[in-house]
Structure formats: C-alpha cells, structure tokens
Amino acid sequence: MARRALVTGGGGFIGSNLVRRLLEQGDDVRVLDNFSTGNRRNLEELAGDVEVYEGELRSYERVHNAVRGVEVVFHIGALPSVPRSVQDPLTTSAVNVEGTLNVLSAARDEGVRRVVFASSSSVYGNSGDLPRRENQHLDPISPYGVSKLAAERYCVSFSRVYDLETVALRYFNVFGPNQDPTSQYAAVVPRFIASVREARPLPIHGDGTQSRDFTYVANIVDANVLAADAEGVNGAVNELADAIGEILRLPVEKEYLQTRAGDVRDSWADVAEARRRLGWEPSVGLEDGLRMTAEWRLTAAP
C-alpha cells in the first residue's frame, strides 16, 4: 500500500537515491532540503512527482510544515563531513543535533508512525574491536561523530518517552551516483574517480593502509526501505585507489598527505544484526558499485 513519506535532505546524494526508490515502489514522496549541500539537479527529472519544501532543519516551523500529514520520515538531512565539523563545530551541532530534535518533535506532534535516522560509523571513533557492532562502546573523535551520537540518543529518548518509533542506521562510507566530486568535502570515491580521470595524483591522508567499509548507495536505500516497516526494531584506502584505476583502465598516482584531525584509523562493520532484524543483505558489491559509479560519473553533466 502506498504511503506518504518525507525525506529530509532529499536533494542530496543519498536522499535523492532514496526518493527515486520510494517513487518506484509507489509512495507519495515529499522532500525537505535547503540545498546548501544538496543539488536541485538531483530532483529535476522528478519535478512532477515530488513535493519539495525548501527550508532549514534548524527551523521548527519549516520542519513541522514538511512533516504534517506523512506516515514515515526518512531523516537523511545533515551537515556532513568530519573536516567541516572540525572547522565549524557550532554549525555542525546546530544542524545535526538541533535539526534532528526538530524532526523528532514535529514527528511526535504530528503523529508520525516512524522516523528512520541516518547515523554514521563516526560514532565509534577509534574505540573497540573490529568489525564494528551495535553494542560496542562509542567514543567519537570528531564534532561530526559527536553530533550524530547525540542525535541517536535523542531518537532513543523520543522512542522511550513519547512512544515514537525510531530506527537509527549507521552508514559506513557511502558512494554512488549523485555524489559530488567537486565539493571541498567530497568523499573519497568520487574524488578518486575524478583524480584518475584527470591524471592528477590521488590525495590520500595518512599512509593509505587505514581500512574502511565502502557501501554502495543502493544498499543504503535498501536498508532504509526495510527499516521503515521492520518489526521489533525500535577494504583499505590504498586498495580502493588501485581498484578505481583498474576499472577506469588508467594509471594511478598517489599523493600521501597528513592525516586529518578527527579521522579514525580503521572502520568496518559487522552487519549480522541488520541481517537478523531487518532482513537486509547488501545487493551490490564493492567492485560492481565502483564500476556503476564510474560509469555514472563519465556520463553525468559537468
């Protein structure tokens, strides 16, 4: 049965991919975005199918208007990037913490059934064993990680105090179509693809042996869709660079830079709980995801 859903940050990379999936399955979709990091082009071809509210997460009035009348809120909107949060922790906190509190308050006030929140692997910091598990001690390093953990705790609080259903999904280094390689804070995959195409050295902070899980965006979209209805739920950087060079059939030159403040050394996930509780399985592997992302980048408008 079709439902009405709100996607905050629906003009951004992950949000716009989720919007497309929801439309494909017949949902009535509304977007809230201020387009500070999102891109209107991501929604251009959907103009007749999506209701767009332009506004700030920091405005309760604007958030409340967008939430009114929806059944499920996918709260993807945030001010992303660890480096940005190190430079400007106040704005990161205002958008990610206060903005999430506005979304939860509006959802409570409007009788929304469930809020699915986009959290981050940055909540773990460098603590605990690998792979990362849901029950590990959390020790975020960066202001971004702290903001995501605070938002998670607000989700738990609203679930317990107000009986609002909430699910937090911790994303690990998402990549895929609609991701901007030109941003100052661009993620590693689009930046690497752009550098290889333009025969520029690939910027690697640290020695490149730090490990990461890289998650193709379709897998994240799958997890969000499942989390909206599930019952009872209230690889190394050097190797990545080489893999992108092989896919593009171009040589790779690496430029090793100083490790950035706030970055964690290693981060990869145990997804057993997502399998058990959501019925989720990654549908796209790393190599296939990199290939599809590179193909999209080669055909995307400049």
N, C-alpha and C positions, 0 to 999 in steps of 0.2 A: 504494500500500500504506500502511495506517495506521501511524503511528509514535508513540512516546511522547515527548512534548516537555515541557520545563519552561519556564515564562515567569516570570522574576523580575520583580517589580513588576506582576504580573498583575491586581491590583486597581486599578491606576491608569488614567489616561486612555488612553495608548497601549497599555499592556499588556492592558487589558480588551477593546479593539477587536481586538487580535491573537488573544486567546483565542477570541473568537467565530469568527473566520475559521478558526482551526485546527480547532475543533469542526465547523464546516460542512464541512470537507474530510475529516472522518472521523478526525482524530488523537485520541489519548488524551492529555489535557492535565492537567498539574499546575501549580499556582501557588505561588510563594513570595512573601510580602508581609508587612510588619509593619503595614501600613495607617496609617502615620504621615502619608503624603500621598495614598495610595490610599483608595478608598471601598468598603466592603463591599457597598454598594448596587449597585455596578457588576457584581457577580457573583451577586446574589440570584437572578435568574431562571435561572442556570446551576448552581444548587446541587447538583443531582443528577448533573451531567455533568462537574464539575471537582473534582479532588482539591486541597484547599487546605492548604498548610503555612504556618502563621503564625510568623514569626521574622525576625531581623535578618540582613542581608547581612554584618554585622561578626562574626557567629558562624560559624566554620568548621564546627562540628559541625552546626548547623542547615542550613547551605547543603549540606553533604555529604549529609545525610539526604534533602534535597529532590532532589539531583542523581542519587542512586542509582537505576539502572535506566532512565534516559532515554537517548535517542539524540541529541537536539538540545536545546541550551539557548539560548533567546532571552533575553539578559541586558538587560532593559529597566529594571530596578530601579535607582534612583539617588536622591540628594537633589538635586532640580532647583533652578533659579533662580540667575541671576547675582547679583541683590541679596542673596539669602540667603547666598551664598558670600562676599560682601564683608563681611557682618556676622559670619559664623561660618565662617571658612576651615578650622578644625580639624575640625569635624564633616563638612563637605563632603568633605574629603580622606579622612576615615576611612571614610565610606560609599562614596564613588565609587571610591577607589583601593584601599583595603584590601578593600572588599566585592567588587570585581572580581577582585582577586587570590584571594580565597576561592573565587569561582565558577570561575575558571580552574584552580585547584589541585584542587578537587573533581572538575571535569570530567576532568582528567588522571588522577586517581586512580581514577575510575570508568569509564574507557574510553569517554567520550562521543565521538561522531563529530565534532561541530562545535558551536562557540559563535558565535552571531551577536550582536554587541555594539552597543548603541545609543550611538553617539558624538554629537558636536554640532558645528555650524558655529562654535561659540565657540572651537574650537581654532585658528582662523585669526587671531583678533584683527583688527587693522587692517592687517595685512601684505598685500603683493602686489596684483596686479591683480584686477579683476572681469571676468567671474564667477569664483568660487572653483573651483579644480581640485585634484585629489588630489595632484598633485606640487608644489604651491606650498609656499613656506617658511611654517612655522607659528609664530605669535607670539601666543599667548593673552594677554589682558589680565587677566581675572578669575580668581580662585581656582577657580571652576567650570570655566572653559576649561582651566586647568592640570590639574585633576583628570581631565577627560575625555581630555586628551592623554596623561597618564601611564597611564591605563587602556588606551588604544590601544596604547601601547608595550609594555605587559605582554602584550596579545594577540599582538603580533608576536613577542615573546620566546618565549612558550609555543608558538607555531607552529614556530619555528626550533629551539628547544632540546628540546621534548618531542614534536614532531610532532603536536600537537593542531591540528586545523583551526579557524581563527578568521576571521571576517569582521567588519569594523567599518563601520557605516553612519553617516555624518554627517548628522544631521537638521537641517533649516532651518525653524524656527518652525512647529511642527505645531499644527493646530487641528482641532476637530470634536466630535462627541458624546462625552459623559462628561468633558468638561473643566470644571473647577470655576471659576466666575467669582467666587466669594466669598472665595477664598484671598487672603491678604496678598500672595502672589507669583503671582497669576493672570496667565496670558499675555494678550497684548494683545487677541486676537479675542474671547474670552468677556467680558473686561472692557468692551470697546467695546459689545458687544451689550447687556450689562446696563445700561450707562450710557444708551444711546439709548432703551431700553425705559422706563427710569425718568426720562427727561427730565433727566438730570444731564449736566454738561459731561464730555466725553471727556478723560481725563488723557493728555497727550502729553508725554513727556520730550524736551527739546530743541525744535527748531523744526518737527519733523514731516516734514522733507524727506529724512531718512535713509531708505535703501532696505533692503528685506528681501524674501526669498522666503518666502511663506506656503504651507505644504504641508498639504493635506487629509489627515486621518489614514488614509484608505483607501489612499492612495498609499504611505504609510509601511508599512502592513501588507503591501501587495503586494511591496515591496522586501524585507521580512523573509522572506516565504514563498519568494521566489526565491533569496535569499541562503543559505537553508538547504540548497539542493541544487545550486546552480550549480557547474559545473566550472571549474577554473582560477582560482578566486578565493580564495585562502587569505588686488514692487511698492512704493512709498514709503508711509510710515505715514499721512500726510495722506490719500492716495488710498484707503487701506483704510478709514479712518473714514468718508469720504464714501460708499464703496460699501456699507457696512453700513447707513447711513442710508437709502440708496435702496432696499435690499432690505426694510427694515422699514417704509418709507414714513413715516418720522418725521424731524423736523428734527435737525440735528447741531450741537451747540455744543462747540468745542474749548477745552481749558484747557491752555496750554503751561507745562510745569514744567521745573525744572532738569534737565539731562542727568544720568543716574545714573552713579555710579562703576562702571567695569567694562564699560559698554555700548560696542559697536562702532558706527561711523558707518554703514557700508554692508555688506550681506551677502546675496549671491545666488549661485546655484550653476550651474556647467556640469555637466549630467548625462550627458554623452556616454559616460563610462566605465561608468556604470550601465546605459545602453542596450546598450553593446557587450558587457559582461562578464556582466550578469545577465539581459539581455533585458527590462529594465524600461522601461515607459512610464507616465507619470502618467495615470491613468484618470479623474480628477476635476479639473476646472479650478478656478481660484480663485473665480469668481463662483458656480458650482454648489456648491462646497464651503461658501462663506459662507451660501448660501441654505439648504442642508441643516442646517448648524449652527444657524442662527437658528430654523428650524422645530423642531429638537430642543429648543432652549432654551425655546421658547414652550410646549412640551407636557411638558417634564420636571417632575418633582416639585420643589417648592421646597426 
